[in-house]
Amino acid sequence: MTNLPHILSPGRRTVLRGSLLASAAVGLPAVTGAPAFARSGRPSAEWGVQVGDVTASTALVWVRSDRAARMLVETSATESFRTSRLWHGPLIGAGTDFTGTTPVHGLPAGEQVHYRVTLADPDDPRRTSRPVYGTFRTAPAKRRDGARFLWSGDIAGQGWGINPDVGGYTVYEEMRNLNPDFFLCSGDTIYADGVIEPSVTLPDGRVWQNVTTEEKAKVAETLAEYRGNFRYNLLDANVRKFNSQVPSIVQWDDHEVRNNWYPGQILDDVRYTEKNVDVLAARSVRAYREYLPVSTLRAAPGEGRMHRVVRHGPLLDVFVLDMRSFRNANSPDRQADDTTGILGAEQLRWLKNQLSRSRAVWKVIAADMPLGLVVPDGATDFEAVAQGDPGAPLGRELQIAELLRHIKHRRITGTVWLTADVHHTSAQHYLPERAAFKDFAPFWEFVSGPLAAGAFPASALDGTFGPDRVFVKAPVLSNQSPLEMPPLFGEVDIDGGSGELTVRLRQQGGKVLFTKVLQPGLTGQ
């Protein structure tokens, strides 16, 4: 392996596999000297740009500098920037790992917005970086414009990182070419507990090569290590190009901190010197806030929240859940009374209220874990909602039963659940006639992913809410590499005329594995 200069991480030594040839294969940021486009002694933004939580009139623009700099953002209706609007962003420095976000507002609805980010030397504003360009579409104001987005999750997991031999994360290029309005990342945006080795030998003798870094050589514990985990995926040129053209809505799950974590957990894991998960989670959420543009996380450390509603015009509201921060401890989960559950009482009240107030035709509930799929945590405990008992709701199921009852009794139409987490793709239809708990309206849950991680066999179903798995694609063996099981992602397409919502479960290579069309205005289907 080759030692690289500090340009990839100020003040730290970063290690990448191979030589400049390997770097060129995936378009890594320059590894010797300053970037080719940078002027001597001026800031540069080699990590690209990205935009998050876009609405009809607002967006949040992100960049990372190689040194202290003032962030400047220009927005324009055209690529020429003949007429533009200038936004003075923050002074970014070591306190945020040289990352910064700038909110822009007053944008025209349903239009393509071009933007460029320039970094200015705080001591001499005339010394500026070369601009970095991006574009995005704002949410429509009119129903006829429709809506279309992609979703998936699970990135750089189980030891499958950026492989220069196959061009890196090429699934991002396939998704970019579909030109979605946005990408919903359903959690496990990183694997802070997943070591990336230089190479992995597959059962058939093929060798998977990884780009590696110092921070990915061990489990993340320090703030610097969590920051390095978030930087890792940005080493890939496919990701940076995707980010510059497709805005994101992101949420977290467990691997941003550590597998199957919950608040208050004390670890019994020899890999960790810091055993208090709350300490690790605080470091992770700080790095998460620094590296991902989330509108509700721009507050000071310890403030803000993950759960939120992102409104995408008359047809679509996206309800982003946080099924990690407020949950109770993983357990056999068969208690007859549970007010904390997986969402916490306050988040459940918020969700019920926001769903009741929503006037969107479709209400996508972005869950970072599935409802009726059994996800074990060890021999006796459970990680998600279901615990394998097909009878009346117990444990965390009680909270979901309360939510589903609310949706039915308030006659809330157009709810669709999307998730990732289980590393295979499937479609589940929930029907009260099949269920032990019957006081709810029928609904669909769609699962996709992994995007760049190991694939796993299909999870068992729990009959409490009557799921019928009408489609599944999953390997027989655990932890199949992306060479053995190509990446999976989903597409949602809402027609502006009919209001129909079409879900397509996709696999890299242009394959549509499953399609389901849902009709608007129904309380259950």
C-alpha positions as CSV (number, residue, x, y, z in Angstrom):
1,M,0.0,0.0,0.0
2,T,1.1,3.6,-0.7
3,N,1.2,6.4,1.9
4,L,-0.5,9.5,0.5
5,P,0.0,13.1,1.4
6,H,-2.4,14.9,3.8
7,I,-4.4,16.4,1.0
8,L,-7.2,13.8,1.5
9,S,-7.5,14.5,5.1
10,P,-5.9,17.6,6.7
11,G,-3.5,16.7,9.4
12,R,-3.9,12.9,9.0
13,R,-2.2,10.2,7.0
14,T,-4.5,8.5,4.6
15,V,-3.7,5.1,3.0
16,L,-5.1,3.9,-0.3
17,R,-4.5,0.6,-2.0
18,G,-2.2,0.6,-5.1
19,S,-0.8,3.4,-7.1
20,L,-2.0,6.3,-9.2
21,L,-3.3,3.7,-11.7
22,A,-5.7,2.3,-9.2
23,S,-6.7,5.9,-8.3
24,A,-7.5,6.7,-11.9
25,A,-9.7,3.6,-12.2
26,V,-12.3,5.0,-9.9
27,G,-11.5,8.7,-10.2
28,L,-10.2,9.3,-6.7
29,P,-9.3,12.8,-5.6
30,A,-5.8,13.6,-6.6
31,V,-3.2,11.8,-4.5
32,T,0.0,13.7,-5.2
33,G,0.3,17.4,-4.8
34,A,-2.6,19.7,-5.2
35,P,-5.5,18.9,-7.5
36,A,-4.9,19.6,-11.1
37,F,-7.6,22.3,-11.2
38,A,-6.5,24.1,-8.1
39,R,-4.4,27.3,-8.2
40,S,-1.4,27.4,-5.9
41,G,-2.2,28.4,-2.4
42,R,-6.0,28.5,-3.0
43,P,-8.7,26.4,-1.5
44,S,-10.1,23.4,-3.4
45,A,-13.2,21.2,-3.2
46,E,-12.0,17.9,-4.5
47,W,-14.7,16.0,-2.6
48,G,-17.4,17.4,-4.8
49,V,-20.8,18.9,-4.0
50,Q,-24.2,17.5,-3.0
51,V,-27.7,18.8,-2.2
52,G,-30.2,17.5,0.3
53,D,-33.8,17.8,1.3
54,V,-35.0,19.7,-1.8
55,T,-38.5,21.2,-1.7
56,A,-40.4,23.4,-4.1
57,S,-38.4,26.4,-3.1
58,T,-35.5,25.4,-0.9
59,A,-32.4,23.2,-0.8
60,L,-29.3,22.6,1.3
61,V,-25.9,22.7,-0.5
62,W,-22.9,20.9,0.8
63,V,-19.1,21.1,0.1
64,R,-15.8,20.1,1.7
65,S,-12.7,22.2,1.4
66,D,-9.1,21.2,1.8
67,R,-8.5,24.2,4.2
68,A,-10.3,27.0,6.0
69,A,-12.5,28.9,3.5
70,R,-15.6,30.9,3.1
71,M,-18.3,28.9,1.2
72,L,-20.0,30.9,-1.6
73,V,-23.0,29.4,-3.6
74,E,-24.4,30.8,-6.8
75,T,-27.7,29.5,-8.2
76,S,-29.0,30.1,-11.7
77,A,-31.7,29.0,-14.2
78,T,-29.1,28.3,-16.8
79,E,-25.7,26.6,-17.1
80,S,-24.2,29.9,-18.4
81,F,-24.8,31.6,-15.0
82,R,-25.4,34.8,-17.0
83,T,-28.0,35.7,-14.3
84,S,-27.3,34.2,-10.9
85,R,-28.0,34.7,-7.2
86,L,-25.2,34.7,-4.7
87,W,-25.5,33.0,-1.3
88,H,-22.8,33.8,1.4
89,G,-22.3,30.5,3.2
90,P,-20.4,29.8,6.4
91,L,-16.7,30.0,7.2
92,I,-15.7,26.4,7.3
93,G,-12.7,25.0,9.1
94,A,-11.4,22.2,11.3
95,G,-14.3,22.3,13.7
96,T,-16.5,20.7,11.0
97,D,-13.7,18.8,9.3
98,F,-13.7,21.5,6.6
99,T,-17.3,20.7,5.6
100,G,-20.1,23.2,5.3
101,T,-23.7,23.6,4.2
102,T,-25.6,26.6,2.8
103,P,-29.4,26.8,2.7
104,V,-30.8,28.4,-0.5
105,H,-34.4,29.5,-0.7
106,G,-36.8,31.4,-2.9
107,L,-36.2,28.9,-5.8
108,P,-38.7,28.4,-8.6
109,A,-40.9,25.3,-8.2
110,G,-40.5,22.5,-10.7
111,E,-37.5,23.9,-12.4
112,Q,-33.9,22.8,-13.0
113,V,-31.5,24.8,-10.8
114,H,-27.9,25.1,-11.6
115,Y,-25.4,25.9,-8.9
116,R,-21.8,26.3,-8.3
117,V,-19.8,26.5,-5.1
118,T,-16.6,28.6,-4.7
119,L,-14.3,28.5,-1.7
120,A,-12.7,31.8,-0.8
121,D,-9.6,32.3,1.3
122,P,-10.8,34.0,4.5
123,D,-7.8,36.2,4.7
124,D,-7.9,37.3,1.0
125,P,-11.3,36.8,-0.7
126,R,-9.7,37.3,-4.1
127,R,-8.0,34.0,-3.7
128,T,-10.7,31.5,-4.6
129,S,-11.0,27.9,-5.7
130,R,-12.2,26.9,-9.1
131,P,-16.0,26.6,-8.9
132,V,-17.5,23.1,-8.5
133,Y,-20.8,22.7,-10.4
134,G,-24.0,20.8,-9.7
135,T,-27.7,20.8,-10.6
136,F,-31.0,19.6,-9.2
137,R,-34.7,19.9,-9.8
138,T,-37.0,21.6,-7.3
139,A,-40.2,19.9,-6.3
140,P,-43.1,20.7,-8.6
141,A,-45.9,23.1,-7.7
142,K,-48.3,21.4,-10.1
143,R,-49.6,17.8,-9.9
144,R,-49.3,17.2,-13.6
145,D,-45.5,17.3,-13.3
146,G,-45.4,14.0,-11.5
147,A,-42.6,12.7,-9.4
148,R,-39.9,10.0,-9.6
149,F,-37.2,8.9,-7.2
150,L,-34.9,6.0,-6.3
151,W,-34.2,4.4,-3.0
152,S,-31.8,1.9,-1.5
153,G,-29.3,1.6,1.4
154,D,-26.4,-0.4,2.8
155,I,-23.1,1.0,1.4
156,A,-19.6,-0.4,1.9
157,G,-20.7,-3.2,4.2
158,Q,-19.4,-6.6,5.1
159,G,-16.0,-5.8,3.6
160,W,-17.1,-5.0,0.1
161,G,-15.7,-1.5,-0.6
162,I,-14.6,0.5,-3.6
163,N,-13.2,-2.0,-6.1
164,P,-11.1,-0.2,-8.8
165,D,-11.0,-3.4,-10.9
166,V,-14.7,-3.0,-11.7
167,G,-14.8,0.8,-11.8
168,G,-15.9,1.4,-8.3
169,Y,-19.5,1.9,-7.3
170,T,-20.8,1.8,-10.9
171,V,-24.4,1.3,-9.7
172,Y,-24.4,5.1,-9.0
173,E,-23.8,5.8,-12.6
174,E,-26.7,3.6,-13.6
175,M,-28.9,5.4,-11.1
176,R,-27.7,8.8,-12.3
177,N,-28.7,7.9,-15.9
178,L,-32.2,7.3,-14.7
179,N,-32.4,11.0,-13.9
180,P,-34.5,10.8,-10.7
181,D,-35.8,13.8,-8.9
182,F,-34.0,12.6,-5.8
183,F,-32.4,9.6,-4.1
184,L,-33.8,8.3,-0.7
185,C,-30.9,6.6,1.2
186,S,-32.7,4.3,3.7
187,G,-29.9,4.0,6.2
188,D,-26.5,2.3,6.7
189,T,-25.0,5.1,4.7
190,I,-21.6,3.8,6.0
191,Y,-20.4,0.8,8.0
192,A,-18.5,2.3,10.8
193,D,-18.1,-1.1,12.3
194,G,-17.0,-2.7,9.1
195,V,-13.3,-3.1,8.3
196,I,-12.3,-2.8,4.6
197,E,-9.3,-5.1,3.9
198,P,-7.2,-4.6,0.8
199,S,-8.5,-7.8,-0.8
200,V,-11.0,-10.6,-0.3
201,T,-10.8,-14.0,-2.0
202,L,-14.2,-15.2,-3.2
203,P,-15.3,-18.9,-3.0
204,D,-14.6,-19.4,-6.7
205,G,-11.1,-18.0,-6.4
206,R,-11.7,-14.6,-7.8
207,V,-10.2,-11.7,-5.8
208,W,-12.1,-8.6,-4.8
209,Q,-9.8,-5.6,-4.5
210,N,-10.6,-2.7,-2.2
211,V,-9.5,0.8,-1.9
212,T,-8.6,1.1,1.7
213,T,-8.0,4.0,4.1
214,E,-6.5,4.3,7.6
215,E,-9.9,5.0,9.1
216,K,-11.4,1.8,7.5
217,A,-8.7,-0.4,8.9
218,K,-10.5,-0.7,12.3
219,V,-13.9,-0.1,13.8
220,A,-14.7,3.6,14.2
221,E,-14.6,5.0,17.7
222,T,-13.1,8.5,17.6
223,L,-14.7,11.4,15.8
224,A,-11.8,11.4,13.3
225,E,-12.5,7.7,12.5
226,Y,-16.2,8.4,12.0
227,R,-15.4,11.3,9.7
228,G,-13.0,9.1,7.7
229,N,-15.8,6.5,7.3
230,F,-18.1,9.2,5.8
231,R,-15.3,10.4,3.5
232,Y,-14.6,6.8,2.2
233,N,-17.6,6.6,-0.2
234,L,-16.7,10.1,-1.5
235,L,-13.5,8.7,-2.8
236,D,-15.5,7.1,-5.7
237,A,-16.0,9.3,-8.8
238,N,-19.3,7.6,-9.5
239,V,-20.6,8.8,-6.1
240,R,-19.3,12.3,-6.6
241,K,-20.9,12.7,-10.0
242,F,-24.1,11.2,-8.8
243,N,-24.2,13.7,-5.8
244,S,-23.6,16.6,-8.2
245,Q,-26.8,15.8,-10.2
246,V,-29.2,13.9,-7.9
247,P,-30.3,15.4,-4.6
248,S,-30.7,13.2,-1.6
249,I,-32.9,12.5,1.4
250,V,-30.9,10.5,3.9
251,Q,-31.7,8.7,7.1
252,W,-29.6,6.5,9.4
253,D,-29.8,3.1,10.9
254,D,-27.3,1.0,13.0
255,H,-24.1,0.8,11.0
256,E,-23.5,4.6,11.1
257,V,-22.6,3.8,14.7
258,R,-22.3,0.0,15.3
259,N,-24.3,-3.1,14.4
260,N,-27.7,-3.4,16.2
261,W,-27.0,-0.5,18.6
262,Y,-29.6,1.0,20.9
263,P,-29.4,4.0,23.3
264,G,-27.8,3.1,26.6
265,Q,-26.1,0.0,25.4
266,I,-22.8,-1.0,26.9
267,L,-20.7,-3.1,24.5
268,D,-19.2,-6.4,25.2
269,D,-16.9,-6.3,22.1
270,V,-13.2,-6.6,22.3
271,R,-12.7,-4.5,19.2
272,Y,-13.9,-1.4,21.1
273,T,-12.0,0.5,23.8
274,E,-15.0,2.9,24.1
275,K,-17.8,0.7,25.4
276,N,-20.5,3.3,25.9
277,V,-22.6,3.4,22.7
278,D,-24.1,6.8,23.6
279,V,-20.6,8.2,23.3
280,L,-20.0,6.5,20.0
281,A,-23.4,7.7,18.7
282,A,-22.8,11.3,19.6
283,R,-19.5,11.2,17.6
284,S,-21.2,9.5,14.7
285,V,-24.1,11.9,14.5
286,R,-21.7,14.8,14.5
287,A,-19.8,13.4,11.5
288,Y,-23.1,12.5,9.9
289,R,-24.3,16.1,10.2
290,E,-21.0,17.3,8.8
291,Y,-21.0,15.0,5.7
292,L,-24.6,14.7,4.7
293,P,-27.0,17.6,3.9
294,V,-29.9,17.1,6.3
295,S,-32.1,20.2,6.9
296,T,-33.0,19.3,10.5
297,L,-29.4,18.6,11.6
298,R,-27.9,22.1,11.1
299,A,-28.2,22.8,14.8
300,A,-25.4,22.7,17.3
301,P,-24.2,19.3,18.6
302,G,-26.9,17.6,20.6
303,E,-29.7,19.5,18.9
304,G,-31.8,18.8,15.9
305,R,-33.3,15.5,14.8
306,M,-33.2,12.9,12.0
307,H,-37.0,12.4,11.6
308,R,-38.7,14.9,9.3
309,V,-41.1,15.4,6.4
310,V,-39.7,16.4,3.0
311,R,-42.5,17.7,0.8
312,H,-42.2,17.0,-2.9
313,G,-45.2,18.8,-4.4
314,P,-48.9,18.0,-4.4
315,L,-48.3,14.3,-5.1
316,L,-45.7,13.3,-2.5
317,D,-44.7,13.7,1.1
318,V,-41.7,11.7,2.4
319,F,-41.9,10.9,6.1
320,V,-38.3,10.1,7.2
321,L,-38.3,8.0,10.3
322,D,-35.6,7.5,12.9
323,M,-36.0,4.0,14.2
324,R,-32.7,4.1,16.1
325,S,-32.4,7.1,18.4
326,F,-35.5,6.6,20.6
327,R,-35.9,2.8,20.7
328,N,-35.8,0.6,23.7
329,A,-33.2,-2.1,24.2
330,N,-33.1,-5.1,21.9
331,S,-34.7,-8.0,23.8
332,P,-37.0,-11.0,23.2
333,D,-39.6,-8.3,22.6
334,R,-42.6,-10.1,23.9
335,Q,-43.8,-7.6,26.6
336,A,-47.5,-6.9,26.7
337,D,-47.0,-3.2,27.4
338,D,-44.5,-1.0,25.5
339,T,-44.8,2.7,25.2
340,T,-41.3,3.3,23.9
341,G,-41.1,0.8,21.1
342,I,-38.9,1.5,18.1
343,L,-39.9,5.1,17.5
344,G,-40.3,6.5,21.0
345,A,-43.6,8.0,22.2
346,E,-42.8,11.6,21.0
347,Q,-41.8,10.5,17.5
348,L,-44.9,8.4,17.2
349,R,-47.1,11.4,18.2
350,W,-45.2,13.5,15.6
351,L,-45.8,10.9,12.9
352,K,-49.5,10.5,13.5
353,N,-49.9,14.3,13.5
354,Q,-48.0,14.8,10.3
355,L,-49.7,12.0,8.5
356,S,-53.1,13.5,9.5
357,R,-52.1,16.9,8.3
358,S,-50.6,15.8,5.0
359,R,-52.5,16.7,1.8
360,A,-50.2,14.9,-0.5
361,V,-51.7,12.2,-2.7
362,W,-49.0,9.7,-1.7
363,K,-47.4,9.5,1.8
364,V,-44.1,7.5,1.6
365,I,-43.0,6.3,5.0
366,A,-39.3,5.9,4.8
367,A,-38.4,3.4,7.5
368,D,-34.9,2.3,8.2
369,M,-36.1,-1.2,9.2
370,P,-38.9,-3.4,7.9
371,L,-42.1,-4.1,9.8
372,G,-43.0,-7.8,9.2
373,L,-39.6,-9.2,8.5
374,V,-37.8,-10.9,11.5
375,V,-34.4,-9.4,12.1
376,P,-32.6,-11.3,15.0
377,D,-30.0,-9.9,17.3
378,G,-28.2,-12.9,18.6
379,A,-29.9,-16.1,19.8
380,T,-32.8,-14.6,21.8
381,D,-33.2,-10.9,21.0
382,F,-34.6,-9.0,18.0
383,E,-33.5,-5.9,16.2
384,A,-36.5,-4.6,14.2
385,V,-40.3,-4.6,14.9
386,A,-41.2,-8.3,14.4
387,Q,-40.1,-11.0,16.8
388,G,-41.4,-14.1,15.1
389,D,-44.6,-14.6,17.2
390,P,-47.5,-14.5,14.7
391,G,-50.1,-13.8,17.3
392,A,-51.4,-10.5,18.8
393,P,-49.0,-7.5,18.9
394,L,-46.3,-7.7,21.5
395,G,-43.3,-5.5,22.3
396,R,-42.5,-3.0,19.5
397,E,-45.4,-4.3,17.5
398,L,-47.7,-2.5,19.8
399,Q,-46.5,0.9,18.7
400,I,-46.8,-0.1,15.0
401,A,-50.3,-1.4,15.7
402,E,-51.3,2.0,17.2
403,L,-49.9,3.8,14.1
404,L,-51.7,1.5,11.7
405,R,-55.0,1.8,13.6
406,H,-54.6,5.6,13.5
407,I,-54.1,5.5,9.7
408,K,-57.2,3.5,9.2
409,H,-59.5,5.4,11.6
410,R,-58.4,8.8,10.2
411,R,-58.9,7.5,6.7
412,I,-55.4,8.5,5.7
413,T,-54.9,7.5,2.1
414,G,-51.8,6.7,0.0
415,T,-49.4,5.3,2.6
416,V,-46.5,3.2,1.2
417,W,-43.6,1.9,3.3
418,L,-40.1,1.8,1.9
419,T,-37.0,0.3,3.6
420,A,-33.7,-1.4,3.1
421,D,-31.6,-3.0,5.9
422,V,-32.0,-6.7,5.2
423,H,-29.8,-6.9,2.1
424,H,-32.3,-8.4,-0.3
425,T,-35.2,-7.0,-2.3
426,S,-38.9,-8.0,-1.7
427,A,-42.5,-6.8,-1.8
428,Q,-44.9,-7.5,1.1
429,H,-48.6,-6.9,1.1
430,Y,-50.2,-6.5,4.5
431,L,-53.8,-7.6,4.8
432,P,-56.0,-7.7,8.0
433,E,-57.8,-10.8,6.9
434,R,-54.5,-12.7,7.2
435,A,-53.4,-11.0,10.4
436,A,-53.7,-11.6,14.1
437,F,-54.1,-7.8,14.5
438,K,-57.0,-6.7,12.2
439,D,-57.7,-3.1,12.9
440,F,-55.8,-1.6,10.0
441,A,-56.2,-0.9,6.3
442,P,-54.2,-3.0,3.8
443,F,-50.8,-1.5,2.7
444,W,-47.6,-2.4,0.9
445,E,-44.0,-2.5,2.1
446,F,-41.1,-2.6,-0.4
447,V,-37.6,-3.5,0.4
448,S,-34.5,-2.8,-1.6
449,G,-30.7,-2.9,-1.2
450,P,-27.9,-3.5,-0.7
451,L,-26.4,-0.8,-2.9
452,A,-22.7,-1.7,-2.2
453,A,-22.6,-4.4,0.5
454,G,-23.0,-8.1,1.0
455,A,-26.3,-9.8,0.0
456,F,-28.1,-12.1,2.4
457,P,-30.9,-14.7,2.3
458,A,-34.5,-13.7,2.7
459,S,-35.8,-12.9,6.2
460,A,-38.6,-14.9,7.9
461,L,-42.0,-13.3,8.0
462,D,-44.0,-12.6,11.1
463,G,-47.8,-13.0,10.7
464,T,-49.0,-10.4,13.3
465,F,-49.9,-7.9,10.5
466,G,-50.6,-10.4,7.9
467,P,-47.8,-10.0,5.4
468,D,-47.7,-11.9,2.1
469,R,-44.4,-11.7,0.3
470,V,-45.5,-11.5,-3.3
471,F,-41.9,-11.1,-4.6
472,V,-38.4,-11.7,-3.3
473,K,-34.9,-11.9,-4.7
474,A,-32.2,-13.0,-2.3
475,P,-29.2,-15.3,-2.4
476,V,-29.2,-18.7,-0.7
477,L,-25.8,-18.1,0.9
478,S,-24.9,-15.2,3.3
479,N,-22.7,-12.2,2.4
480,Q,-22.6,-12.6,-1.3
481,S,-20.3,-10.1,-2.9
482,P,-21.5,-7.5,-5.5
483,L,-19.8,-9.7,-8.1
484,E,-22.1,-12.6,-7.1
485,M,-25.3,-10.6,-6.4
486,P,-25.3,-7.3,-8.3
487,P,-26.5,-4.2,-6.3
488,L,-30.3,-3.6,-5.8
489,F,-32.3,-0.4,-5.7
490,G,-35.9,0.6,-6.1
491,E,-37.7,3.2,-8.2
492,V,-41.0,5.0,-7.5
493,D,-42.7,6.8,-10.4
494,I,-45.9,8.8,-9.7
495,D,-47.8,9.8,-12.9
496,G,-48.9,13.4,-12.9
497,G,-52.1,12.6,-14.9
498,S,-53.6,9.5,-13.3
499,G,-51.8,9.8,-9.9
500,E,-50.8,6.2,-10.1
501,L,-47.7,5.2,-8.2
502,T,-45.5,2.5,-9.8
503,V,-42.9,0.7,-7.8
504,R,-40.1,-1.0,-9.7
505,L,-37.6,-3.2,-7.8
506,R,-34.4,-3.0,-9.9
507,Q,-31.0,-4.7,-10.1
508,Q,-27.8,-3.2,-11.6
509,G,-27.6,-4.1,-15.2
510,G,-30.9,-2.5,-16.2
511,K,-33.0,-5.3,-14.9
512,V,-36.5,-4.6,-13.5
513,L,-37.2,-7.5,-11.2
514,F,-40.8,-6.7,-10.1
515,T,-43.4,-4.0,-10.8
516,K,-46.4,-3.0,-8.8
517,V,-48.9,-0.2,-9.7
518,L,-50.9,1.4,-6.9
519,Q,-54.0,3.6,-7.3
520,P,-54.4,7.0,-5.6
521,G,-57.1,7.9,-3.1
522,L,-57.7,4.6,-1.5
523,T,-57.5,3.9,2.3
524,G,-56.0,0.5,1.6
525,Q,-55.1,-1.7,-1.3
